[in-house]
Amino acid sequence: MKIRDKLLLGFGLYILISLIFGSFAYRSLRMISTKLVLVETADDITNAVLEVRRHEKNYLLYRDKKNLVEIKKQLALLKGSIENIKAEIIEEITSSKYQMMKKTIAEYEEDIGMIAKSMEAQDELAQSIRTEGRRIGSALSGADAEVFLVLRRYEKNIMLYKDQESYHDFIKIVEAAALADSSQVREYVMLIAKFHDLQNEEKIAEERMRS
């Protein structure tokens, strides 16, 4: 074999080996890059979830609408992060788990939206209850006025502390008292019952969110 042929063969083998190792290196680099994107996105998702739960806690405790705005903002970021690497996520966790993750986020959004509407309705209803309570109380006298004052105390416990026992005691007193015959008091009791139903709906949604 001539020297030129040997050189060409040597260079050819060198180039072939370089291409083979280069291909492996490229594939490895691409795999690492993909994994890195997944890790970074997973970190973004985790941070978004933590922010959502933090603002959720503040919103449920203090009813501050700023926290509700932040919850919606973080949920949008969370959905965006998931959607941006949809194919990679599906490949890693399977399609069924991906769909379950999206469903969970959608259900959470629905629950927090329902809680927000319930809180607004409760605030409006609470104002009506207090106004009606003051109006009825000022028109009563004697034993009826004393009984109604007891109802007003239970009203406070129901609205402020969501006390189920107070609601049951409230109903028992209404049923046992002659006040139940008054159309104004019946309207007042219906407002309390509606407020109690809204509280129960809110409680069920909260329990779903936390499970």
Z-matrix of the N, CA and C atoms (Angstrom, degrees):
N
C 1 1.467
C 2 1.521 1 109.43
N 3 1.337 2 114.50 1 132.60
C 4 1.454 3 119.28 2 -178.45
C 5 1.519 4 110.92 3 -69.86
N 6 1.326 5 115.33 4 158.27
C 7 1.467 6 121.33 5 -179.72
C 8 1.525 7 110.91 6 -60.49
N 9 1.374 8 115.44 7 -39.30
C 10 1.464 9 119.49 8 -179.25
C 11 1.527 10 110.71 9 -62.31
N 12 1.349 11 114.99 10 -41.84
C 13 1.468 12 119.89 11 179.63
C 14 1.522 13 110.49 12 -65.36
N 15 1.353 14 115.42 13 -39.33
C 16 1.456 15 119.29 14 178.75
C 17 1.531 16 110.99 15 -63.36
N 18 1.353 17 114.93 16 -41.97
C 19 1.473 18 119.09 17 179.13
C 20 1.520 19 111.09 18 -64.31
N 21 1.349 20 115.61 19 -43.38
C 22 1.466 21 119.15 20 178.93
C 23 1.527 22 111.24 21 -62.92
N 24 1.340 23 115.38 22 -41.60
C 25 1.464 24 119.44 23 178.61
C 26 1.528 25 111.10 24 -63.95
N 27 1.357 26 114.35 25 -41.86
C 28 1.466 27 118.67 26 -179.95
C 29 1.522 28 111.77 27 -63.77
N 30 1.358 29 114.57 28 -46.28
C 31 1.470 30 119.02 29 178.55
C 32 1.529 31 111.29 30 -63.96
N 33 1.363 32 114.51 31 -37.77
C 34 1.464 33 119.05 32 179.79
C 35 1.510 34 111.73 33 -63.70
N 36 1.362 35 114.97 34 -45.03
C 37 1.468 36 119.21 35 178.29
C 38 1.536 37 110.96 36 -64.11
N 39 1.323 38 115.53 37 -40.15
C 40 1.472 39 120.31 38 179.83
C 41 1.530 40 110.25 39 -61.76
N 42 1.359 41 114.48 40 -45.06
C 43 1.471 42 118.74 41 -179.67
C 44 1.531 43 110.19 42 -65.07
N 45 1.360 44 116.85 43 -41.24
C 46 1.461 45 120.94 44 179.94
C 47 1.533 46 111.34 45 -62.19
N 48 1.332 47 114.73 46 -46.22
C 49 1.472 48 119.02 47 179.05
C 50 1.522 49 110.66 48 -62.66
N 51 1.354 50 115.24 49 -40.75
C 52 1.471 51 119.44 50 179.07
C 53 1.524 52 111.27 51 -62.06
N 54 1.352 53 114.86 52 -40.93
C 55 1.469 54 119.20 53 179.33
C 56 1.531 55 111.02 54 -65.31
N 57 1.335 56 114.98 55 -41.66
C 58 1.473 57 119.00 56 -179.86
C 59 1.527 58 110.63 57 -62.47
N 60 1.342 59 115.88 58 -50.91
C 61 1.467 60 119.32 59 -179.64
C 62 1.532 61 111.12 60 -66.71
N 63 1.354 62 114.87 61 -35.70
C 64 1.463 63 118.57 62 177.54
C 65 1.517 64 111.65 63 -63.18
N 66 1.347 65 115.76 64 -39.06
C 67 1.462 66 120.83 65 178.63
C 68 1.526 67 110.76 66 -64.35
N 69 1.353 68 115.56 67 -44.54
C 70 1.463 69 119.42 68 177.37
C 71 1.529 70 110.95 69 -62.28
N 72 1.320 71 115.00 70 -41.79
C 73 1.468 72 119.56 71 -179.17
C 74 1.531 73 110.71 72 -64.68
N 75 1.350 74 115.61 73 -40.38
C 76 1.475 75 120.00 74 179.71
C 77 1.527 76 110.39 75 -64.69
N 78 1.343 77 115.09 76 -44.91
C 79 1.462 78 118.81 77 179.43
C 80 1.521 79 111.54 78 -62.45
N 81 1.337 80 114.84 79 -40.84
C 82 1.469 81 118.82 80 179.21
C 83 1.521 82 111.11 81 -65.37
N 84 1.352 83 115.14 82 -42.04
C 85 1.456 84 119.97 83 179.65
C 86 1.526 85 111.02 84 -64.20
N 87 1.342 86 115.41 85 -41.02
C 88 1.462 87 119.43 86 179.07
C 89 1.528 88 110.78 87 -65.13
N 90 1.342 89 115.57 88 -40.47
C 91 1.454 90 119.77 89 179.10
C 92 1.528 91 110.86 90 -64.06
N 93 1.341 92 114.93 91 -43.40
C 94 1.465 93 119.91 92 179.13
C 95 1.519 94 110.72 93 -63.05
N 96 1.352 95 115.41 94 -41.51
C 97 1.474 96 120.04 95 179.57
C 98 1.523 97 110.63 96 -62.75
N 99 1.340 98 115.24 97 -42.30
C 100 1.465 99 119.48 98 179.27
C 101 1.522 100 110.46 99 -64.11
N 102 1.338 101 116.14 100 -45.33
C 103 1.463 102 120.10 101 179.15
C 104 1.517 103 110.78 102 -62.74
N 105 1.332 104 115.58 103 -37.78
C 106 1.464 105 119.68 104 179.99
C 107 1.524 106 110.45 105 -64.41
N 108 1.341 107 115.93 106 -41.72
C 109 1.470 108 120.04 107 177.28
C 110 1.516 109 110.18 108 -61.53
N 111 1.339 110 115.88 109 -42.75
C 112 1.462 111 120.02 110 179.14
C 113 1.528 112 111.52 111 -62.83
N 114 1.338 113 115.58 112 -42.65
C 115 1.463 114 119.93 113 179.41
C 116 1.525 115 111.01 114 -63.66
N 117 1.349 116 115.43 115 -44.95
C 118 1.467 117 119.64 116 179.47
C 119 1.524 118 111.01 117 -63.43
N 120 1.336 119 115.92 118 -41.43
C 121 1.460 120 119.78 119 179.45
C 122 1.521 121 110.75 120 -67.41
N 123 1.342 122 116.00 121 -40.60
C 124 1.462 123 119.62 122 177.02
C 125 1.524 124 110.60 123 -60.01
N 126 1.328 125 115.64 124 -37.90
C 127 1.466 126 120.19 125 177.61
C 128 1.526 127 110.71 126 -66.66
N 129 1.347 128 116.06 127 -41.63
C 130 1.470 129 120.22 128 177.05
C 131 1.528 130 111.10 129 -62.23
N 132 1.329 131 115.67 130 -41.99
C 133 1.463 132 120.71 131 179.54
C 134 1.524 133 110.77 132 -63.55
N 135 1.338 134 115.32 133 -44.32
C 136 1.470 135 119.77 134 179.46
C 137 1.520 136 111.02 135 -61.29
N 138 1.328 137 116.56 136 -44.65
C 139 1.475 138 120.43 137 179.44
C 140 1.523 139 111.39 138 -63.48
N 141 1.337 140 115.94 139 -40.43
C 142 1.468 141 119.70 140 179.50
C 143 1.524 142 110.91 141 -64.43
N 144 1.334 143 116.17 142 -41.84
C 145 1.473 144 120.32 143 178.62
C 146 1.526 145 110.62 144 -62.92
N 147 1.331 146 116.75 145 -43.53
C 148 1.467 147 120.77 146 179.23
C 149 1.525 148 111.09 147 -62.61
N 150 1.341 149 116.53 148 -40.31
C 151 1.469 150 120.56 149 178.19
C 152 1.524 151 110.97 150 -65.75
N 153 1.333 152 115.67 151 -41.00
C 154 1.471 153 119.53 152 177.87
C 155 1.523 154 110.57 153 -59.78
N 156 1.340 155 116.80 154 -47.53
C 157 1.464 156 119.93 155 -177.63
C 158 1.524 157 111.75 156 -67.10
N 159 1.338 158 116.63 157 -33.80
C 160 1.470 159 119.70 158 178.94
C 161 1.523 160 110.36 159 -66.57
N 162 1.328 161 116.54 160 -47.52
C 163 1.466 162 119.81 161 179.64
C 164 1.528 163 111.40 162 -69.57
N 165 1.323 164 115.74 163 -31.42
C 166 1.474 165 119.95 164 176.28
C 167 1.530 166 110.38 165 -60.59
N 168 1.319 167 115.94 166 -46.06
C 169 1.463 168 120.63 167 179.93
C 170 1.526 169 110.52 168 -59.87
N 171 1.323 170 116.89 169 -46.54
C 172 1.471 171 120.67 170 -179.92
C 173 1.525 172 111.57 171 -65.08
N 174 1.333 173 115.68 172 -38.19
C 175 1.464 174 119.30 173 -179.00
C 176 1.527 175 111.10 174 -66.03
N 177 1.329 176 116.47 175 -44.81
C 178 1.459 177 120.13 176 -178.87
C 179 1.522 178 112.05 177 -68.41
N 180 1.338 179 116.57 178 -32.52
C 181 1.473 180 119.86 179 -179.17
C 182 1.525 181 112.10 180 -78.80
N 183 1.335 182 116.21 181 -45.11
C 184 1.469 183 120.00 182 -170.72
C 185 1.533 184 113.89 183 -111.26
N 186 1.332 185 117.29 184 -6.73
C 187 1.469 186 122.17 185 179.12
C 188 1.532 187 112.02 186 56.69
N 189 1.310 188 115.65 187 34.65
C 190 1.460 189 121.36 188 -179.70
C 191 1.529 190 108.96 189 -85.16
N 192 1.322 191 117.67 190 117.80
C 193 1.459 192 121.44 191 -175.52
C 194 1.527 193 112.69 192 -65.95
N 195 1.333 194 117.16 193 -20.84
C 196 1.471 195 119.82 194 176.15
C 197 1.522 196 110.35 195 -61.60
N 198 1.320 197 116.02 196 -37.08
C 199 1.465 198 119.73 197 178.49
C 200 1.524 199 111.14 198 -68.94
N 201 1.319 200 117.52 199 -33.56
C 202 1.464 201 120.82 200 176.53
C 203 1.524 202 110.01 201 -64.55
N 204 1.326 203 116.86 202 -40.67
C 205 1.468 204 121.44 203 177.19
C 206 1.527 205 109.92 204 -60.80
N 207 1.335 206 116.67 205 -42.87
C 208 1.465 207 120.91 206 179.98
C 209 1.524 208 111.67 207 -66.61
N 210 1.332 209 116.29 208 -36.89
C 211 1.467 210 119.87 209 177.64
C 212 1.524 211 109.74 210 -60.12
N 213 1.340 212 116.84 211 -47.39
C 214 1.459 213 121.19 212 -179.40
C 215 1.533 214 110.90 213 -64.42
N 216 1.335 215 116.40 214 -37.44
C 217 1.464 216 121.06 215 179.01
C 218 1.523 217 110.87 216 -64.08
N 219 1.336 218 116.59 217 -46.51
C 220 1.466 219 120.61 218 -179.11
C 221 1.526 220 111.44 219 -68.66
N 222 1.314 221 117.62 220 -34.32
C 223 1.468 222 120.43 221 176.54
C 224 1.529 223 110.52 222 -64.51
N 225 1.330 224 116.67 223 -38.91
C 226 1.468 225 120.41 224 177.44
C 227 1.527 226 110.45 225 -63.54
N 228 1.339 227 116.94 226 -42.37
C 229 1.471 228 121.00 227 177.18
C 230 1.521 229 110.80 228 -63.79
N 231 1.325 230 115.82 229 -40.50
C 232 1.462 231 121.13 230 -179.73
C 233 1.521 232 110.67 231 -62.30
N 234 1.331 233 117.00 232 -47.45
C 235 1.469 234 120.68 233 179.93
C 236 1.528 235 110.76 234 -65.75
N 237 1.339 236 116.88 235 -36.93
C 238 1.459 237 120.39 236 178.20
C 239 1.516 238 112.13 237 -63.77
N 240 1.329 239 116.58 238 -43.06
C 241 1.470 240 121.24 239 179.23
C 242 1.520 241 111.09 240 -62.24
N 243 1.322 242 116.00 241 -41.26
C 244 1.462 243 120.37 242 -179.42
C 245 1.525 244 110.84 243 -68.07
N 246 1.325 245 116.35 244 -42.70
C 247 1.462 246 121.03 245 -176.84
C 248 1.532 247 111.74 246 -68.46
N 249 1.349 248 117.14 247 -32.05
C 250 1.463 249 121.25 248 -177.08
C 251 1.522 250 112.91 249 -65.03
N 252 1.308 251 117.59 250 -29.65
C 253 1.464 252 120.17 251 179.65
C 254 1.523 253 110.17 252 -123.66
N 255 1.316 254 114.69 253 40.75
C 256 1.464 255 121.15 254 -177.04
C 257 1.529 256 112.08 255 -52.35
N 258 1.344 257 116.81 256 -50.41
C 259 1.464 258 120.85 257 -176.20
C 260 1.522 259 111.59 258 -61.97
N 261 1.344 260 116.37 259 -44.72
C 262 1.463 261 120.35 260 -178.99
C 263 1.522 262 111.57 261 -65.37
N 264 1.334 263 115.78 262 -39.77
C 265 1.468 264 119.52 263 179.65
C 266 1.523 265 110.27 264 -64.62
N 267 1.337 266 116.53 265 -45.29
C 268 1.461 267 120.26 266 -179.65
C 269 1.524 268 110.34 267 -60.15
N 270 1.335 269 115.83 268 -40.93
C 271 1.467 270 119.94 269 179.43
C 272 1.522 271 111.44 270 -63.35
N 273 1.343 272 116.52 271 -36.39
C 274 1.456 273 120.52 272 -176.75
C 275 1.529 274 112.60 273 -79.68
N 276 1.339 275 117.66 274 -42.32
C 277 1.471 276 119.59 275 -170.25
C 278 1.526 277 113.03 276 -113.15
N 279 1.321 278 119.75 277 0.91
C 280 1.464 279 127.50 278 -177.06
C 281 1.529 280 111.29 279 78.04
N 282 1.307 281 114.21 280 153.39
C 283 1.466 282 121.37 281 -175.19
C 284 1.519 283 112.33 282 -62.95
N 285 1.347 284 117.11 283 -39.73
C 286 1.470 285 120.49 284 -177.10
C 287 1.526 286 111.54 285 -62.88
N 288 1.334 287 116.44 286 -41.69
C 289 1.469 288 119.74 287 179.67
C 290 1.526 289 111.18 288 -70.76
N 291 1.330 290 115.46 289 -33.64
C 292 1.467 291 119.23 290 176.98
C 293 1.528 292 110.53 291 -64.17
N 294 1.338 293 115.54 292 -45.26
C 295 1.461 294 119.87 293 178.83
C 296 1.530 295 111.03 294 -64.64
N 297 1.328 296 116.71 295 -36.68
C 298 1.465 297 120.64 296 177.39
C 299 1.528 298 110.92 297 -64.18
N 300 1.337 299 115.93 298 -39.24
C 301 1.458 300 120.98 299 178.86
C 302 1.533 301 110.11 300 -63.48
N 303 1.329 302 116.84 301 -44.87
C 304 1.466 303 120.71 302 178.74
C 305 1.530 304 110.67 303 -64.31
N 306 1.321 305 116.48 304 -39.42
C 307 1.467 306 120.74 305 179.79
C 308 1.525 307 110.68 306 -64.63
N 309 1.330 308 116.74 307 -40.50
C 310 1.460 309 121.39 308 179.68
C 311 1.527 310 111.16 309 -62.50
N 312 1.336 311 115.82 310 -42.77
C 313 1.469 312 120.21 311 178.73
C 314 1.532 313 110.36 312 -64.44
N 315 1.349 314 116.43 313 -42.17
C 316 1.470 315 120.67 314 179.68
C 317 1.528 316 110.79 315 -63.45
N 318 1.335 317 116.75 316 -41.08
C 319 1.466 318 120.62 317 178.84
C 320 1.530 319 110.79 318 -66.46
N 321 1.329 320 115.73 319 -37.72
C 322 1.465 321 119.20 320 178.09
C 323 1.527 322 110.18 321 -63.86
N 324 1.336 323 116.27 322 -44.52
C 325 1.467 324 120.67 323 178.06
C 326 1.526 325 111.04 324 -58.72
N 327 1.322 326 115.05 325 -42.17
C 328 1.469 327 119.81 326 -179.79
C 329 1.528 328 110.77 327 -63.94
N 330 1.342 329 116.03 328 -43.13
C 331 1.466 330 120.51 329 -178.84
C 332 1.531 331 111.83 330 -66.12
N 333 1.334 332 117.12 331 -44.09
C 334 1.464 333 119.44 332 -178.84
C 335 1.522 334 109.71 333 -67.69
N 336 1.333 335 117.11 334 -33.20
C 337 1.456 336 120.21 335 176.06
C 338 1.519 337 111.55 336 -66.55
N 339 1.337 338 115.99 337 -40.53
C 340 1.457 339 120.41 338 178.85
C 341 1.524 340 111.35 339 -65.75
N 342 1.348 341 115.61 340 -39.93
C 343 1.466 342 120.06 341 178.41
C 344 1.527 343 110.51 342 -63.97
N 345 1.327 344 116.48 343 -41.30
C 346 1.470 345 120.42 344 179.32
C 347 1.533 346 110.80 345 -61.13
N 348 1.346 347 116.74 346 -44.29
C 349 1.467 348 120.49 347 178.45
C 350 1.520 349 110.71 348 -65.40
N 351 1.338 350 116.14 349 -39.67
C 352 1.469 351 119.90 350 179.78
C 353 1.523 352 111.23 351 -64.20
N 354 1.332 353 115.88 352 -41.06
C 355 1.464 354 119.65 353 179.49
C 356 1.529 355 111.10 354 -63.96
N 357 1.319 356 116.57 355 -41.63
C 358 1.471 357 119.94 356 178.17
C 359 1.528 358 110.65 357 -62.70
N 360 1.346 359 115.40 358 -43.35
C 361 1.463 360 119.92 359 179.58
C 362 1.529 361 110.65 360 -64.83
N 363 1.343 362 116.67 361 -38.79
C 364 1.461 363 120.13 362 178.97
C 365 1.529 364 111.27 363 -64.75
N 366 1.314 365 116.69 364 -41.01
C 367 1.465 366 120.25 365 179.65
C 368 1.531 367 111.10 366 -61.93
N 369 1.329 368 116.12 367 -43.79
C 370 1.468 369 120.28 368 178.86
C 371 1.531 370 110.62 369 -66.37
N 372 1.328 371 115.25 370 -41.86
C 373 1.462 372 120.12 371 -178.66
C 374 1.523 373 111.42 372 -67.83
N 375 1.327 374 116.56 373 -37.78
C 376 1.470 375 120.56 374 179.43
C 377 1.522 376 110.87 375 -60.46
N 378 1.315 377 116.54 376 -39.75
C 379 1.467 378 120.59 377 178.26
C 380 1.523 379 110.72 378 -63.79
N 381 1.330 380 116.50 379 -42.73
C 382 1.469 381 121.03 380 178.37
C 383 1.525 382 110.99 381 -63.92
N 384 1.329 383 116.68 382 -40.53
C 385 1.471 384 121.39 383 -179.48
C 386 1.528 385 110.43 384 -63.77
N 387 1.331 386 116.31 385 -44.79
C 388 1.469 387 119.35 386 -179.12
C 389 1.532 388 111.00 387 -65.26
N 390 1.330 389 115.32 388 -41.91
C 391 1.471 390 119.28 389 179.39
C 392 1.530 391 110.58 390 -63.19
N 393 1.331 392 116.28 391 -45.72
C 394 1.458 393 120.90 392 179.99
C 395 1.525 394 110.97 393 -65.60
N 396 1.331 395 115.93 394 -39.24
C 397 1.470 396 120.10 395 179.27
C 398 1.518 397 112.23 396 -62.75
N 399 1.328 398 116.22 397 -43.20
C 400 1.474 399 119.87 398 178.96
C 401 1.528 400 110.72 399 -65.41
N 402 1.333 401 115.81 400 -39.24
C 403 1.464 402 119.68 401 -178.33
C 404 1.525 403 111.16 402 -66.02
N 405 1.341 404 116.34 403 -44.41
C 406 1.461 405 120.23 404 -179.78
C 407 1.529 406 110.48 405 -67.54
N 408 1.340 407 115.36 406 -43.53
C 409 1.464 408 119.80 407 -178.80
C 410 1.514 409 112.94 408 -59.44
N 411 1.319 410 116.40 409 -38.43
C 412 1.474 411 119.83 410 -178.73
C 413 1.527 412 112.17 411 -71.47
N 414 1.339 413 117.15 412 -19.64
C 415 1.462 414 120.45 413 -178.41
C 416 1.523 415 112.88 414 -92.64
N 417 1.344 416 117.29 415 -9.57
C 418 1.462 417 121.03 416 -178.10
C 419 1.525 418 111.24 417 -98.11
N 420 1.318 419 114.42 418 161.23
C 421 1.467 420 120.28 419 176.91
C 422 1.516 421 109.52 420 -149.76
N 423 1.330 422 116.70 421 166.85
C 424 1.452 423 122.02 422 176.50
C 425 1.514 424 113.53 423 63.71
N 426 1.346 425 115.98 424 -139.26
C 427 1.464 426 122.45 425 -175.95
C 428 1.522 427 111.40 426 -64.20
N 429 1.337 428 116.52 427 -37.96
C 430 1.472 429 119.72 428 179.38
C 431 1.527 430 111.27 429 -61.18
N 432 1.325 431 116.56 430 -40.54
C 433 1.471 432 120.87 431 179.62
C 434 1.525 433 110.46 432 -64.35
N 435 1.349 434 116.42 433 -39.15
C 436 1.473 435 119.89 434 179.98
C 437 1.524 436 111.01 435 -66.11
N 438 1.335 437 115.61 436 -43.14
C 439 1.468 438 119.13 437 178.87
C 440 1.525 439 110.29 438 -62.92
N 441 1.327 440 116.29 439 -41.56
C 442 1.464 441 119.87 440 -178.31
C 443 1.529 442 111.45 441 -66.98
N 444 1.323 443 117.49 442 -32.48
C 445 1.472 444 120.52 443 175.46
C 446 1.529 445 110.85 444 -62.62
N 447 1.337 446 115.27 445 -36.79
C 448 1.475 447 119.09 446 176.58
C 449 1.530 448 109.69 447 -64.37
N 450 1.320 449 115.83 448 -41.82
C 451 1.471 450 119.61 449 177.52
C 452 1.523 451 111.35 450 -61.09
N 453 1.320 452 116.69 451 -39.22
C 454 1.472 453 120.53 452 179.97
C 455 1.528 454 111.17 453 -64.17
N 456 1.337 455 116.01 454 -34.26
C 457 1.483 456 118.98 455 177.89
C 458 1.533 457 110.22 456 -67.43
N 459 1.336 458 115.61 457 -41.39
C 460 1.468 459 118.80 458 176.54
C 461 1.530 460 110.76 459 -66.02
N 462 1.319 461 116.05 460 -36.09
C 463 1.465 462 121.49 461 176.48
C 464 1.529 463 110.13 462 -55.35
N 465 1.321 464 116.42 463 -44.53
C 466 1.471 465 121.33 464 -179.78
C 467 1.526 466 110.68 465 -62.34
N 468 1.330 467 116.69 466 -44.72
C 469 1.464 468 120.26 467 -179.78
C 470 1.528 469 111.75 468 -64.33
N 471 1.328 470 115.64 469 -37.66
C 472 1.470 471 120.24 470 179.46
C 473 1.522 472 110.48 471 -65.53
N 474 1.326 473 116.54 472 -47.60
C 475 1.468 474 120.17 473 -174.26
C 476 1.524 475 112.99 474 -75.23
N 477 1.327 476 116.97 475 -40.49
C 478 1.464 477 119.91 476 -175.42
C 479 1.522 478 113.15 477 -84.46
N 480 1.331 479 116.76 478 -39.71
C 481 1.467 480 120.12 479 -170.61
C 482 1.520 481 113.24 480 -111.83
N 483 1.354 482 116.88 481 -1.37
C 484 1.468 483 120.95 482 179.57
C 485 1.530 484 110.84 483 53.73
N 486 1.316 485 115.50 484 42.07
C 487 1.458 486 121.92 485 -174.68
C 488 1.527 487 110.06 486 -83.24
N 489 1.333 488 116.69 487 110.82
C 490 1.457 489 121.78 488 -179.45
C 491 1.531 490 111.20 489 -64.12
N 492 1.316 491 116.50 490 -40.26
C 493 1.461 492 120.66 491 -178.60
C 494 1.524 493 110.57 492 -62.79
N 495 1.317 494 116.20 493 -38.20
C 496 1.469 495 120.31 494 178.48
C 497 1.525 496 111.02 495 -63.49
N 498 1.335 497 116.54 496 -37.70
C 499 1.462 498 119.29 497 179.17
C 500 1.522 499 110.75 498 -65.61
N 501 1.341 500 117.15 499 -43.77
C 502 1.467 501 120.41 500 178.91
C 503 1.531 502 110.69 501 -62.46
N 504 1.333 503 117.55 502 -41.74
C 505 1.464 504 121.10 503 178.48
C 506 1.537 505 110.54 504 -65.82
N 507 1.336 506 115.32 505 -37.64
C 508 1.463 507 120.91 506 177.96
C 509 1.540 508 110.13 507 -58.57
N 510 1.317 509 116.85 508 -47.44
C 511 1.464 510 122.00 509 -179.61
C 512 1.521 511 111.21 510 -64.53
N 513 1.336 512 117.28 511 -40.65
C 514 1.465 513 120.92 512 179.62
C 515 1.529 514 111.01 513 -60.72
N 516 1.321 515 116.25 514 -43.12
C 517 1.463 516 120.37 515 -179.80
C 518 1.524 517 110.52 516 -65.43
N 519 1.326 518 115.99 517 -42.67
C 520 1.468 519 120.27 518 178.80
C 521 1.525 520 110.66 519 -59.67
N 522 1.349 521 115.98 520 -46.18
C 523 1.463 522 120.06 521 -177.95
C 524 1.523 523 112.35 522 -66.31
N 525 1.340 524 116.81 523 -31.20
C 526 1.471 525 120.40 524 -177.61
C 527 1.519 526 113.18 525 -85.47
N 528 1.328 527 117.02 526 -19.39
C 529 1.470 528 120.66 527 -174.40
C 530 1.522 529 111.38 528 -93.92
N 531 1.318 530 114.63 529 152.86
C 532 1.470 531 120.62 530 176.99
C 533 1.517 532 111.37 531 -68.85
N 534 1.341 533 116.71 532 -13.58
C 535 1.462 534 121.05 533 -179.87
C 536 1.528 535 112.11 534 -60.49
N 537 1.331 536 116.30 535 -24.89
C 538 1.459 537 120.57 536 -177.64
C 539 1.523 538 112.18 537 -62.09
N 540 1.310 539 117.03 538 -16.87
C 541 1.468 540 120.79 539 -179.94
C 542 1.522 541 112.19 540 -78.82
N 543 1.337 542 116.80 541 -14.83
C 544 1.460 543 120.58 542 -178.32
C 545 1.533 544 110.51 543 -81.25
N 546 1.330 545 117.01 544 131.25
C 547 1.469 546 120.91 545 179.59
C 548 1.530 547 110.89 546 -64.56
N 549 1.325 548 117.24 547 -34.55
C 550 1.471 549 120.89 548 178.91
C 551 1.525 550 110.79 549 -65.82
N 552 1.335 551 115.96 550 -42.77
C 553 1.466 552 119.98 551 179.74
C 554 1.522 553 110.12 552 -68.08
N 555 1.327 554 117.50 553 -38.30
C 556 1.473 555 120.23 554 177.65
C 557 1.529 556 110.61 555 -60.62
N 558 1.325 557 116.11 556 -40.67
C 559 1.468 558 120.34 557 177.17
C 560 1.528 559 110.83 558 -63.11
N 561 1.320 560 115.58 559 -42.28
C 562 1.465 561 122.03 560 178.01
C 563 1.534 562 110.67 561 -61.26
N 564 1.343 563 115.65 562 -43.78
C 565 1.473 564 120.66 563 179.92
C 566 1.524 565 110.24 564 -65.21
N 567 1.333 566 117.77 565 -38.21
C 568 1.469 567 121.33 566 178.57
C 569 1.532 568 110.96 567 -64.15
N 570 1.337 569 116.42 568 -37.31
C 571 1.465 570 119.90 569 177.26
C 572 1.530 571 110.87 570 -64.44
N 573 1.334 572 115.84 571 -42.20
C 574 1.472 573 120.33 572 177.53
C 575 1.526 574 110.27 573 -62.68
N 576 1.345 575 116.81 574 -42.59
C 577 1.473 576 120.98 575 -179.72
C 578 1.529 577 110.75 576 -62.69
N 579 1.325 578 116.43 577 -41.74
C 580 1.471 579 120.55 578 178.50
C 581 1.518 580 110.61 579 -64.40
N 582 1.337 581 116.22 580 -41.13
C 583 1.461 582 120.85 581 177.94
C 584 1.524 583 110.13 582 -61.66
N 585 1.327 584 116.62 583 -41.92
C 586 1.463 585 121.90 584 179.59
C 587 1.531 586 111.13 585 -63.88
N 588 1.334 587 116.90 586 -39.58
C 589 1.473 588 120.60 587 178.01
C 590 1.529 589 111.10 588 -63.51
N 591 1.339 590 116.41 589 -41.09
C 592 1.466 591 120.43 590 178.09
C 593 1.531 592 110.63 591 -62.82
N 594 1.325 593 116.58 592 -39.45
C 595 1.466 594 120.52 593 177.75
C 596 1.528 595 110.68 594 -61.54
N 597 1.330 596 116.44 595 -42.75
C 598 1.466 597 120.49 596 -179.61
C 599 1.527 598 111.30 597 -65.14
N 600 1.346 599 117.29 598 -40.40
C 601 1.467 600 120.74 599 177.25
C 602 1.527 601 110.60 600 -62.54
N 603 1.328 602 115.84 601 -41.25
C 604 1.462 603 120.44 602 178.53
C 605 1.528 604 110.70 603 -63.60
N 606 1.324 605 115.86 604 -42.09
C 607 1.469 606 121.09 605 -178.98
C 608 1.531 607 110.62 606 -63.09
N 609 1.317 608 117.04 607 -43.00
C 610 1.478 609 121.00 608 179.82
C 611 1.528 610 110.32 609 -62.79
N 612 1.344 611 115.93 610 -43.08
C 613 1.484 612 119.95 611 179.08
C 614 1.522 613 110.70 612 -64.11
N 615 1.323 614 117.37 613 -40.44
C 616 1.474 615 121.30 614 178.65
C 617 1.515 616 110.86 615 -61.72
N 618 1.328 617 116.64 616 -43.21
C 619 1.455 618 120.73 617 -179.24
C 620 1.529 619 110.92 618 -65.02
N 621 1.346 620 116.82 619 -37.41
C 622 1.473 621 119.55 620 176.70
C 623 1.515 622 110.82 621 -64.64
N 624 1.329 623 116.76 622 -41.26
C 625 1.469 624 120.84 623 -178.48
C 626 1.519 625 111.72 624 -64.74
N 627 1.308 626 116.56 625 -35.26
C 628 1.464 627 120.88 626 -174.70
C 629 1.518 628 112.68 627 -87.03
N 630 1.337 629 117.75 628 -10.42
C 631 1.458 630 120.42 629 -177.89
C 632 1.522 631 110.71 630 -82.94
